[in-house]
Amino acid sequence: MTTETKKQGFVNDAFDLIAFAWTKKWLLLGTAGLAFVASAIVSLTITPKFKSQVILFPAASISVSKNLVETNVVTSDTKDILTFGEDEEAERLLQVLSSDQIRQHIIDKFHLMEHYKIDTASKYPYSQLMDKYSGNVHFRRTQFLSIEISVLDADPQMAADMANEISSYVDSVYYQIKKSRAQEAFSIVEREYAQSTQTLMEITDSLKTIRALGIHDYESQSEGLNKAYAEALSTGKTSLLNAIQKQLDVMAQYGGIYVELSDLQEWEIERNSLLKAKLAAAKVNLESTMSNVFIVDRATPAERKDSPKRSLIVLLTTLSTFALALLTLLLIIDNIKARS
């Protein structure tokens, strides 16, 4: 079959279809009219919903202590407390927004079981509540890496309040998660610092005891006593020799311990100083209440409904009913012809 023949057949089929629809126009128009009236009535029974939105950006993941307190930390990271988060922070924020903790907080605060008029005596009331919540509360990441929180509700004020509460509470959830970890870190450093301080005090007390025996600087004292002993020996001063010998005996007995404790004290002082700095940094992280999100636009009650789109519902229902009626008639007539 040539292309021209195919085109001619297509045109003939199209005209035949139009001609057939014209012969059945009153039936088709009547069916479409009934669909128009029915869809209009049904659309009027649908409760209108209003949408409120919050736009926010996640803050960059940074350490408050390293960026604001610790002056001896040099890093190539250019992020600071004013930097917006990137892909990783946006995905993390979406995950927190979808958490059970936030969902349950909103359900409890706004009494959604009663607000959505869910019968608690029904078979699956909580599943119905979850379906309602997921159908009315949405989160999405925009092309600018911001997060959009949108809430639909029959009450425009309720929609705005829920959206704003979610944006506020997500910061609280971030704070609780970070505080729990910061508290653990602070406890570890605090324990180590207390232990180091106690050790340092014990070393200092031991050195005081040894210094009370006359040992203050082992190396210089040993050198001086040996020199004095040689001079006393050459001059035959027996009483002086005995006094020097006693001091040398003390040096021999406690000198090694003194040197060891002195080195240990020096090392422990340095460690204690580092732990003290870490403790201060951990305390800053623990007590920090810096927000983890930047809220750009807060939700306000909508003046116009977002759904349903009644004109669209009526139009689509009418057209689809007209097409279905036409197809049904074609199938019926084709079936009758096949049997005849």
C-alpha positions as CSV (number, residue, x, y, z in Angstrom):
1,M,0.0,0.0,0.0
2,T,1.4,3.4,-1.0
3,T,1.8,6.3,1.3
4,E,-0.9,8.2,-0.5
5,T,-3.3,5.3,-0.1
6,K,-2.5,5.2,3.7
7,K,-3.1,8.9,4.0
8,Q,-6.4,8.6,2.2
9,G,-7.5,5.8,4.4
10,F,-6.6,7.8,7.5
11,V,-8.6,10.8,6.3
12,N,-11.6,8.6,5.4
13,D,-11.4,6.9,8.9
14,A,-11.3,10.4,10.6
15,F,-14.2,11.6,8.6
16,D,-16.1,8.4,9.3
17,L,-15.5,8.9,13.0
18,I,-16.7,12.5,12.9
19,A,-19.7,11.5,10.8
20,F,-20.5,8.7,13.3
21,A,-20.2,11.0,16.2
22,W,-22.5,13.5,14.5
23,T,-25.2,10.9,14.0
24,K,-25.0,10.1,17.7
25,K,-24.5,13.6,18.8
26,W,-27.5,13.8,21.1
27,L,-26.6,10.7,22.9
28,L,-23.0,11.7,23.3
29,L,-23.8,15.2,24.3
30,G,-26.4,14.0,26.7
31,T,-23.9,11.6,28.3
32,A,-21.3,14.4,28.4
33,G,-23.8,16.8,29.9
34,L,-24.7,14.4,32.6
35,A,-21.0,13.9,33.4
36,F,-20.6,17.7,33.4
37,V,-23.4,18.2,36.0
38,A,-22.3,15.2,38.1
39,S,-18.6,16.3,38.2
40,A,-19.7,19.9,39.0
41,I,-21.8,18.6,41.9
42,V,-19.0,16.3,43.2
43,S,-16.4,19.0,42.9
44,L,-18.5,21.3,45.1
45,T,-18.6,18.7,47.8
46,I,-14.8,18.5,48.0
47,T,-13.4,20.4,50.9
48,P,-11.1,23.2,49.6
49,K,-7.6,23.2,50.9
50,F,-5.2,26.1,51.4
51,K,-1.4,25.9,51.0
52,S,1.2,27.6,53.2
53,Q,4.9,27.3,52.5
54,V,8.2,27.9,54.4
55,I,11.5,28.4,52.5
56,L,14.7,27.7,54.4
57,F,18.3,26.9,53.8
58,P,20.4,24.5,55.9
59,A,23.4,26.0,57.6
60,A,26.9,24.6,56.8
61,S,28.1,21.9,59.1
62,I,30.9,23.5,61.1
63,S,32.4,23.3,64.6
64,V,31.6,26.4,66.6
65,S,34.6,26.1,68.8
66,K,37.1,25.7,65.9
67,N,35.6,28.7,64.0
68,L,35.1,31.0,67.0
69,V,37.2,30.0,70.0
70,E,40.3,27.9,69.1
71,T,42.9,30.4,67.9
72,N,45.6,27.7,67.4
73,V,43.6,25.8,64.8
74,V,44.5,26.5,61.1
75,T,42.2,25.0,58.5
76,S,41.8,25.3,54.8
77,D,38.0,25.0,55.2
78,T,36.4,28.2,54.1
79,K,33.1,27.5,55.7
80,D,32.0,29.7,58.6
81,I,28.9,30.3,60.7
82,L,27.3,32.4,57.9
83,T,27.8,29.9,55.1
84,F,24.7,28.1,53.6
85,G,24.8,24.4,53.4
86,E,25.4,22.4,50.2
87,D,24.0,19.1,48.8
88,E,25.0,17.0,51.8
89,E,23.4,19.4,54.4
90,A,20.2,19.7,52.3
91,E,19.8,16.0,52.1
92,R,20.5,15.7,55.8
93,L,17.8,18.3,56.5
94,L,15.3,16.5,54.3
95,Q,16.0,13.3,56.3
96,V,15.4,15.1,59.6
97,L,12.2,16.7,58.4
98,S,10.9,13.3,57.4
99,S,11.8,11.8,60.8
100,D,9.2,10.3,63.2
101,Q,10.3,12.7,65.8
102,I,9.0,15.7,63.9
103,R,6.0,14.0,62.6
104,Q,4.9,12.9,66.0
105,H,5.5,16.3,67.5
106,I,3.3,17.9,64.9
107,I,0.6,15.3,65.4
108,D,0.6,15.8,69.1
109,K,0.8,19.6,69.1
110,F,-2.0,20.2,66.6
111,H,-4.1,17.2,67.7
112,L,-4.3,15.9,64.1
113,M,-6.2,12.8,65.0
114,E,-9.2,15.0,66.0
115,H,-8.5,17.7,63.4
116,Y,-8.6,15.2,60.5
117,K,-11.7,13.6,62.1
118,I,-10.3,10.1,62.2
119,D,-12.3,7.6,64.2
120,T,-10.0,6.1,66.8
121,A,-12.3,3.1,67.0
122,S,-11.8,2.2,63.3
123,K,-9.6,-0.7,62.3
124,Y,-6.4,1.2,61.3
125,P,-6.7,4.8,62.7
126,Y,-3.0,5.5,62.8
127,S,-2.5,4.3,59.3
128,Q,-5.3,6.7,58.2
129,L,-3.6,9.5,60.1
130,M,-0.2,8.8,58.4
131,D,-1.9,8.8,55.0
132,K,-3.6,12.2,55.8
133,Y,-0.3,13.6,57.1
134,S,1.8,12.5,54.1
135,G,-0.9,13.8,51.7
136,N,-0.9,17.2,53.3
137,V,2.7,17.8,54.4
138,H,5.4,17.8,51.8
139,F,9.2,18.6,51.7
140,R,11.3,19.1,48.6
141,R,14.6,20.5,47.7
142,T,14.6,23.4,45.2
143,Q,17.1,24.0,42.5
144,F,18.8,26.6,44.7
145,L,19.5,24.0,47.4
146,S,16.9,25.5,49.7
147,I,14.2,23.4,51.3
148,E,10.5,24.0,50.8
149,I,8.0,23.0,53.5
150,S,4.4,23.0,52.2
151,V,1.3,22.2,54.2
152,L,-2.2,21.8,52.9
153,D,-5.2,22.2,55.1
154,A,-8.9,23.2,55.1
155,D,-8.0,25.9,57.6
156,P,-5.5,28.4,56.2
157,Q,-4.3,29.5,59.6
158,M,-3.7,25.8,60.6
159,A,-1.7,25.2,57.4
160,A,0.5,28.3,58.2
161,D,0.9,27.3,61.8
162,M,1.9,23.8,61.0
163,A,4.5,24.9,58.4
164,N,6.1,27.4,60.8
165,E,6.1,24.9,63.6
166,I,7.9,22.3,61.5
167,S,10.6,24.8,60.4
168,S,11.1,25.8,64.1
169,Y,11.1,22.3,65.5
170,V,13.5,21.0,63.0
171,D,16.1,23.3,64.5
172,S,15.3,21.9,67.9
173,V,15.8,18.4,66.7
174,Y,19.2,19.3,65.2
175,Y,20.1,21.0,68.6
176,Q,19.1,17.9,70.6
177,I,21.1,15.6,68.3
178,K,24.2,17.7,68.4
179,K,23.8,18.4,72.2
180,S,23.7,14.7,73.0
181,R,27.0,14.1,71.1
182,A,28.5,17.3,72.5
183,Q,27.5,16.3,76.0
184,E,29.3,12.9,75.6
185,A,32.4,14.6,74.2
186,F,32.4,17.1,77.0
187,S,32.1,14.4,79.6
188,I,35.0,12.5,78.1
189,V,37.3,15.5,78.1
190,E,36.2,16.7,81.5
191,R,37.0,13.2,82.9
192,E,40.4,13.2,81.3
193,Y,41.2,16.7,82.4
194,A,40.2,15.9,86.0
195,Q,42.4,12.8,86.0
196,S,45.3,14.7,84.5
197,T,44.9,17.5,87.2
198,Q,44.9,14.8,89.9
199,T,48.0,13.1,88.5
200,L,49.7,16.5,88.3
201,M,48.9,17.3,91.9
202,E,50.3,13.9,93.0
203,I,53.5,14.4,91.0
204,T,53.9,17.9,92.5
205,D,53.4,16.5,96.1
206,S,56.0,13.8,95.5
207,L,58.5,16.3,94.2
208,K,57.9,18.5,97.3
209,T,58.7,15.6,99.5
210,I,61.9,14.9,97.6
211,R,62.9,18.6,97.6
212,A,62.4,18.6,101.4
213,L,65.3,16.1,101.5
214,G,67.5,18.7,99.8
215,I,67.2,17.7,96.1
216,H,66.3,20.6,93.9
217,D,68.3,20.2,90.7
218,Y,69.8,16.7,90.4
219,E,72.4,17.4,87.7
220,S,73.9,20.6,89.1
221,Q,73.7,19.4,92.7
222,S,75.5,16.1,91.8
223,E,78.2,18.0,90.0
224,G,78.7,20.4,92.9
225,L,78.7,17.7,95.6
226,N,81.2,15.6,93.7
227,K,83.5,18.6,93.3
228,A,83.1,19.5,97.0
229,Y,83.7,15.9,98.1
230,A,87.0,15.9,96.1
231,E,88.2,19.1,97.7
232,A,87.2,17.9,101.2
233,L,89.1,14.7,100.6
234,S,92.2,16.5,99.4
235,T,92.2,18.7,102.5
236,G,91.4,15.9,104.9
237,K,88.2,17.5,106.4
238,T,86.6,14.4,107.8
239,S,83.4,16.0,109.2
240,L,82.8,17.8,105.9
241,L,83.4,14.5,104.0
242,N,80.7,12.8,106.2
243,A,78.2,15.5,105.6
244,I,78.8,15.5,101.8
245,Q,78.6,11.7,101.8
246,K,75.2,11.7,103.5
247,Q,73.9,14.2,100.9
248,L,75.4,12.0,98.1
249,D,73.6,9.0,99.5
250,V,70.3,10.9,99.5
251,M,71.0,11.9,95.9
252,A,71.8,8.3,94.9
253,Q,68.6,7.0,96.5
254,Y,66.1,9.7,95.3
255,G,67.9,11.4,92.4
256,G,66.6,9.0,89.7
257,I,63.1,9.3,91.0
258,Y,63.4,13.1,91.1
259,V,64.5,13.2,87.4
260,E,61.8,10.8,86.4
261,L,59.1,12.8,88.2
262,S,60.4,16.0,86.8
263,D,60.2,14.8,83.3
264,L,56.7,13.3,84.0
265,Q,55.6,16.6,85.5
266,E,56.7,18.5,82.4
267,W,54.8,16.2,80.1
268,E,51.7,16.2,82.3
269,I,51.7,20.0,82.5
270,E,51.7,20.2,78.7
271,R,49.0,17.5,78.4
272,N,46.9,19.2,81.1
273,S,47.1,22.5,79.2
274,L,45.9,20.9,76.0
275,L,43.1,19.1,77.8
276,K,42.0,22.4,79.4
277,A,41.8,24.0,75.9
278,K,39.8,21.0,74.6
279,L,37.5,21.2,77.6
280,A,36.8,24.9,76.9
281,A,36.1,24.1,73.2
282,A,33.8,21.2,74.2
283,K,32.0,23.5,76.6
284,V,31.4,26.0,73.8
285,N,30.0,23.3,71.5
286,L,27.8,22.0,74.3
287,E,26.4,25.4,75.2
288,S,26.1,26.7,71.6
289,T,22.5,27.5,70.6
290,M,23.3,28.7,67.1
291,S,20.6,27.9,64.6
292,N,21.2,25.2,62.0
293,V,18.8,26.6,59.4
294,F,18.3,30.0,57.7
295,I,14.6,30.7,57.4
296,V,14.0,32.9,54.3
297,D,10.2,33.0,54.1
298,R,7.8,32.1,56.9
299,A,4.4,30.7,56.2
300,T,1.4,33.0,56.2
301,P,-2.3,32.1,55.9
302,A,-3.3,31.7,52.2
303,E,-6.1,33.9,50.8
304,R,-7.0,31.6,48.0
305,K,-7.5,27.9,48.0
306,D,-5.0,25.7,46.4
307,S,-7.2,22.7,45.6
308,P,-9.5,21.4,44.3
309,K,-9.3,22.9,40.8
310,R,-13.0,22.6,40.1
311,S,-13.0,23.8,36.5
312,L,-10.2,21.3,35.7
313,I,-12.0,18.5,37.3
314,V,-15.2,19.3,35.4
315,L,-13.4,19.7,32.1
316,L,-11.4,16.5,32.3
317,T,-14.4,14.5,33.5
318,T,-16.6,15.7,30.7
319,L,-14.1,15.1,28.0
320,S,-13.1,11.7,29.3
321,T,-16.8,10.7,29.5
322,F,-17.5,11.9,26.0
323,A,-14.5,9.9,24.7
324,L,-15.5,6.8,26.7
325,A,-19.1,7.0,25.4
326,L,-17.9,7.3,21.8
327,L,-15.5,4.4,22.2
328,T,-18.3,2.3,23.8
329,L,-20.7,3.0,21.0
330,L,-18.1,2.1,18.4
331,L,-17.3,-1.2,20.2
332,I,-21.0,-2.0,20.5
333,I,-21.8,-1.3,16.8
334,D,-18.6,-3.1,15.7
335,N,-19.7,-6.2,17.8
336,I,-23.2,-6.1,16.3
337,K,-21.8,-6.0,12.8
338,A,-19.5,-8.9,13.5
339,R,-22.4,-11.0,14.7
340,S,-24.7,-10.1,11.8
